[in-house]
Every structure is written in structure tokens, then in C-alpha cells.
Amino acid sequence: MKSGAVIVAAGMSSRMGDFKPMLSIGSMSIVKRIVATLKQAGIEDIVMVTGFNADMLEHHLTGNGIVFLRNENYEHTQMFDSAKIGIEYLANKCNRIVFTPVDIPLFTSTTVFSLLASKGEIVVPVCRGEQGHPIIFSSAVAKSIASDSGEEGIRGALMRSGAETVFIEVEDEGILQDADTPQDYQKLLAQHNRQLVRPLVSVTIARETSFFDSKAAMLLQLIDETDSVSTACQRMQISYSAGWNTLRNLETQMKKTMVERSQGGAGGGKSILTEDGRDFLRRYKEYEAAIREVAAEQFPRYFENIF
């Protein structure tokens, strides 16, 4: 069962008085902490919805394997409107979606694993009787949210979906701790921990030199979704020329056409993955997932009780 995640980071951080996503907790920013936690829990399809300071935030996360979508009207909309952008994007791509705003960064990967282990259509973590984030819902619920009016925000949309909510008790105060104000932020700093120690595995394929890795895989995946190299590069925050260099190198090493190009015209040009391109991408992603599973299983054998 494939899971994805939506992080909403489009707001103006007006109560904080500073740009929340890029404030540091220990050695990393709030937003990088969330991304690292989600990846530690095995979630690779991560979408971030940006708005205020979008260029700066997207540049800050370049190279982290994230798809960026923008709420261009962030000044005049609510968080729910940003959430819908990300949820609509993943609704047909993932069986389950993990959702969190960017200002709740201290939930643990153990909590995410616990939530994903539940079979509920909607799963909400609870600590000391209080509901928190992240929340998880099925693709069917995601489609319901995408057509909802947004009254009472994401919680209201979930209630109106008609799906049963499962509440999971966790011993993780991080699900409750936001960073809306400077006082909240100081509390987060005081409770920062080292729970992010984990194996970080990225598979690179090479002949004489490297020619394919997780970034190249994301490029192929986004081209397949959008039929456009330009749009794929934009969502990855890489240059158009860098994207084409990656494709040319791949095709040279594979001695196969991986992306078919058609010239513009009334309908504009398209770039479409060939069957060879789709097959290679599928094999790479399955292999990478298998390697990561082995790495996670073996990690405690060598590093348990060290950190």
C-alpha cells in the first residue's frame, strides 16, 4: 500500500513574527525535521504546498526529493485551500495520505508507523486526551476533501466525508506541540531530541560514472505525470538545462530512448516517457525500496544503544 504526505507551508507566520518553516530546531530547520521524520517512516512521495516566501523555502529544500506546489493566492485563502492543492495532487497516486501543517515538527517516525499500521479510513493520534498531527486518511477520503467547502477547515471536511475516524493513543507529545508563537518555539527547542538517527539510503546506478539516482527517478516520475520536462523541473526546483542533461546522460548510458519529445504547435509540445523509460523507473523504485527495507532491518544490529 503506497503512502504519501502533504505538508502545508504556505502561511505568512504572522503570529510568530519570523518565517516558521526555516527556524532551526537543533541542527536542522523545522521543515527539514518534518521531511526527515516522514522519510524515516518510509514515506517517499512528499508534497509541500508553498506560498509566502515560496522561492526561499523551495530553494532551502532543493535536493530533498520533494514535489513543490504553490498556493499563489495564499494571502487571501485559508490553510484548507492550501491543503486541498496537495491532497488533490496525491488523491489518485497514493492509497493513504499523511497530512500535517508545517508548524508541528516534533512528532516521531514511531508515531507515523503506528498510524499507518491502523486500517482506519481516517486515523488521528491522541496524547493525554488531546488530538494532534499528523493525521492519515485514505484516497477515498482525500477525494471527498478535494470537493469539500472547507467550513471548519480540514477537521470539518473529514467529518463531512462520512468515514469512520480511528483514534490512536500515542506517547508522543510532539503531536501537540506547535510553533505559532515565540513562546511555543522556545518550548520546541527545549524538547528537541535525537530520535532522527536512522539509515539514509539512496541507490545510484553507474557504469564508468553515475547516471541514475533518486533525483533522476523523481524527474522521470514527474515527466510521466505532467508530460512536460519544464513543469517537472519546476516542481523539483532544478534548472531546465539540468533536467535535460540528466535525461541525455541516462539515454546515452542506457542506449535507449527514455523520453519521447514532440514539437509544439496549437496544443504545445509534449515529453512522454517511453515504455523503456517506465519500465526502468519501475525497476529502480522497486529495487530502491527493497534496499531500504534491508537497511532498516540491519541498522539496529550495528547501532542499537549507541545514540
Solvent accessible surface area in square Angstrom, and as a share of the most:
residue,aa,sasa,rsa
1,M,180,0.81
2,K,87,0.37
3,S,22,0.14
4,G,0,0.00
5,A,1,0.00
6,V,0,0.00
7,I,0,0.00
8,V,8,0.05
9,A,3,0.02
10,A,4,0.03
11,G,48,0.47
12,M,92,0.41
13,S,14,0.09
14,S,98,0.63
15,R,164,0.60
16,M,13,0.06
17,G,70,0.68
18,D,79,0.41
19,F,17,0.07
20,K,25,0.11
21,P,3,0.02
22,M,57,0.25
23,L,28,0.14
24,S,60,0.38
25,I,0,0.00
26,G,47,0.45
27,S,115,0.74
28,M,50,0.22
29,S,7,0.04
30,I,0,0.00
31,V,0,0.00
32,K,66,0.28
33,R,1,0.01
34,I,0,0.00
35,V,3,0.02
36,A,9,0.07
37,T,0,0.00
38,L,0,0.00
39,K,47,0.20
40,Q,43,0.19
41,A,6,0.04
42,G,57,0.55
43,I,3,0.01
44,E,58,0.26
45,D,22,0.11
46,I,1,0.00
47,V,1,0.01
48,M,0,0.00
49,V,0,0.00
50,T,0,0.00
51,G,10,0.09
52,F,54,0.22
53,N,54,0.28
54,A,8,0.06
55,D,94,0.49
56,M,90,0.40
57,L,0,0.00
58,E,2,0.01
59,H,142,0.63
60,H,48,0.21
61,L,1,0.00
62,T,56,0.33
63,G,43,0.41
64,N,43,0.22
65,G,24,0.23
66,I,4,0.02
67,V,9,0.05
68,F,10,0.04
69,L,19,0.09
70,R,89,0.32
71,N,8,0.04
72,E,138,0.62
73,N,77,0.40
74,Y,54,0.21
75,E,106,0.48
76,H,147,0.66
77,T,40,0.23
78,Q,136,0.60
79,M,86,0.38
80,F,12,0.05
81,D,55,0.29
82,S,3,0.02
83,A,0,0.00
84,K,45,0.19
85,I,52,0.26
86,G,0,0.00
87,I,0,0.00
88,E,86,0.39
89,Y,29,0.11
90,L,3,0.01
91,A,6,0.05
92,N,125,0.64
93,K,69,0.29
94,C,6,0.04
95,N,71,0.36
96,R,17,0.06
97,I,0,0.00
98,V,0,0.00
99,F,0,0.00
100,T,1,0.00
101,P,11,0.07
102,V,10,0.06
103,D,21,0.11
104,I,17,0.09
105,P,0,0.00
106,L,6,0.03
107,F,0,0.00
108,T,17,0.10
109,S,11,0.07
110,T,96,0.56
111,T,4,0.02
112,V,0,0.00
113,F,107,0.45
114,S,44,0.28
115,L,0,0.00
116,L,39,0.19
117,A,82,0.64
118,S,17,0.11
119,K,194,0.82
120,G,12,0.11
121,E,75,0.34
122,I,1,0.01
123,V,0,0.00
124,V,4,0.02
125,P,0,0.00
126,V,17,0.10
127,C,6,0.03
128,R,153,0.56
129,G,66,0.63
130,E,94,0.42
131,Q,94,0.42
132,G,3,0.03
133,H,22,0.10
134,P,0,0.00
135,I,0,0.00
136,I,0,0.00
137,F,0,0.00
138,S,14,0.09
139,S,28,0.18
140,A,66,0.51
141,V,4,0.02
142,A,0,0.00
143,K,105,0.44
144,S,38,0.25
145,I,0,0.00
146,A,23,0.18
147,S,97,0.63
148,D,21,0.11
149,S,98,0.63
150,G,15,0.15
151,E,115,0.51
152,E,129,0.58
153,G,24,0.23
154,I,9,0.05
155,R,85,0.31
156,G,3,0.03
157,A,1,0.00
158,L,9,0.04
159,M,136,0.61
160,R,100,0.36
161,S,30,0.19
162,G,71,0.68
163,A,28,0.22
164,E,137,0.62
165,T,46,0.27
166,V,47,0.27
167,F,109,0.45
168,I,39,0.20
169,E,120,0.54
170,V,15,0.09
171,E,183,0.82
172,D,14,0.07
173,E,82,0.37
174,G,6,0.06
175,I,0,0.00
176,L,38,0.19
177,Q,32,0.14
178,D,47,0.24
179,A,0,0.00
180,D,29,0.15
181,T,29,0.17
182,P,63,0.40
183,Q,124,0.55
184,D,33,0.17
185,Y,26,0.10
186,Q,108,0.48
187,K,124,0.53
188,L,1,0.01
189,L,65,0.32
190,A,88,0.68
191,Q,80,0.35
192,H,66,0.29
193,N,53,0.27
194,R,196,0.72
195,Q,98,0.43
196,L,20,0.10
197,V,56,0.32
198,R,61,0.22
199,P,45,0.29
200,L,135,0.67
201,V,38,0.22
202,S,69,0.45
203,V,18,0.10
204,T,73,0.42
205,I,49,0.25
206,A,56,0.43
207,R,137,0.50
208,E,158,0.71
209,T,88,0.51
210,S,67,0.43
211,F,15,0.06
212,F,3,0.01
213,D,46,0.24
214,S,40,0.26
215,K,106,0.45
216,A,6,0.05
217,A,5,0.04
218,M,29,0.13
219,L,2,0.01
220,L,0,0.00
221,Q,34,0.15
222,L,1,0.01
223,I,0,0.00
224,D,51,0.27
225,E,63,0.28
226,T,36,0.21
227,D,46,0.24
228,S,28,0.18
229,V,4,0.02
230,S,66,0.42
231,T,42,0.25
232,A,0,0.00
233,C,3,0.02
234,Q,127,0.56
235,R,57,0.21
236,M,15,0.07
237,Q,56,0.25
238,I,55,0.28
239,S,63,0.41
240,Y,119,0.45
241,S,69,0.44
242,A,41,0.32
243,G,0,0.00
244,W,32,0.11
245,N,83,0.42
246,T,44,0.26
247,L,1,0.00
248,R,125,0.46
249,N,58,0.30
250,L,1,0.00
251,E,29,0.13
252,T,92,0.54
253,Q,31,0.14
254,M,40,0.18
255,K,166,0.71
256,K,101,0.43
257,T,72,0.42
258,M,0,0.00
259,V,0,0.00
260,E,101,0.46
261,R,102,0.37
262,S,62,0.40
263,Q,161,0.71
264,G,53,0.51
265,G,61,0.59
266,A,124,0.96
267,G,80,0.77
268,G,42,0.40
269,G,45,0.43
270,K,103,0.43
271,S,10,0.07
272,I,65,0.33
273,L,3,0.01
274,T,19,0.11
275,E,131,0.59
276,D,63,0.33
277,G,0,0.00
278,R,90,0.33
279,D,54,0.28
280,F,27,0.11
281,L,16,0.08
282,R,112,0.41
283,R,142,0.52
284,Y,5,0.02
285,K,74,0.31
286,E,101,0.45
287,Y,114,0.43
288,E,15,0.07
289,A,61,0.47
290,A,52,0.41
291,I,58,0.29
292,R,64,0.23
293,E,107,0.48
294,V,82,0.47
295,A,23,0.18
296,A,58,0.45
297,E,111,0.50
298,Q,70,0.31
299,F,44,0.18
300,P,63,0.40
301,R,179,0.65
302,Y,131,0.50
303,F,86,0.36
304,E,118,0.53
305,N,144,0.74
306,I,113,0.57
307,F,136,0.57
